[in-house]
Amino acid sequence: MDCSPPGSSAHGIFQEVLLELLEHCVDGLWKAERYKVISEISKLIIPIYENRRKFENLKFIELFMELTQKFWRLCTQRKDF
């Protein structure tokens, strides 16, 4: 088990691999039209982007979040009928 402090190269490599896997997961979920799960995974990705100051990537995530909110509003409206 690696006990490297945050900011060390081992921590950075782990974070990079995790980010790549999460992004790949989001791509697959998008194709599967699993928007709610995309929203939840985005909550894991956003802090990494913010920490790395990759603000251009946040716009991509915000699109998923907005889509998820609209989807849930639609579901709520359907239940009211």
FENNORVEN-V43992 format. One record per pair of residues at least 4 apart in sequence whose ideal C-beta (glycine too) atoms are under 8 Angstrom apart, sorted by the first residue. I is the first residue (numbers start at 1). GAP is how many residues later the second one is. If there is no record, write none. Layout:
BEGIN
I&GAP ; I&GAP
END
This chain:
BEGIN
2&8 ; 2&12 ; 4&4 ; 4&5 ; 4&6 ; 4&7 ; 5&6 ; 6&5 ; 7&4 ; 7&5 ; 8&4 ; 9&4 ; 10&4 ; 11&4 ; 12&4 ; 13&4 ; 14&4 ; 15&4 ; 15&33 ; 16&4 ; 17&4 ; 18&4 ; 18&30 ; 19&4 ; 19&26 ; 19&29 ; 20&4 ; 21&4 ; 22&4 ; 22&19 ; 22&22 ; 22&23 ; 23&4 ; 23&22 ; 24&4 ; 25&4 ; 25&16 ; 26&4 ; 26&12 ; 26&15 ; 26&16 ; 26&19 ; 26&38 ; 27&4 ; 28&4 ; 29&5 ; 29&6 ; 29&8 ; 29&9 ; 29&12 ; 30&4 ; 30&5 ; 30&8 ; 30&34 ; 34&4 ; 35&4 ; 35&29 ; 35&32 ; 35&33 ; 35&36 ; 36&4 ; 36&32 ; 36&35 ; 36&36 ; 37&4 ; 38&4 ; 38&26 ; 38&29 ; 38&30 ; 39&4 ; 39&25 ; 39&26 ; 39&29 ; 40&4 ; 41&4 ; 42&4 ; 42&19 ; 42&22 ; 42&23 ; 44&4 ; 45&4 ; 45&16 ; 46&4 ; 46&12 ; 46&15 ; 47&4 ; 48&4 ; 49&5 ; 49&6 ; 49&8 ; 49&9 ; 49&12 ; 50&5 ; 50&8 ; 54&4 ; 55&4 ; 57&4 ; 58&4 ; 59&4 ; 60&4 ; 61&4 ; 62&4 ; 63&4 ; 64&4 ; 65&4 ; 66&4 ; 67&4 ; 68&4 ; 69&4 ; 70&4 ; 71&4 ; 72&4 ; 73&4 ; 74&4 ; 75&4 ; 76&4 ; 77&4
END
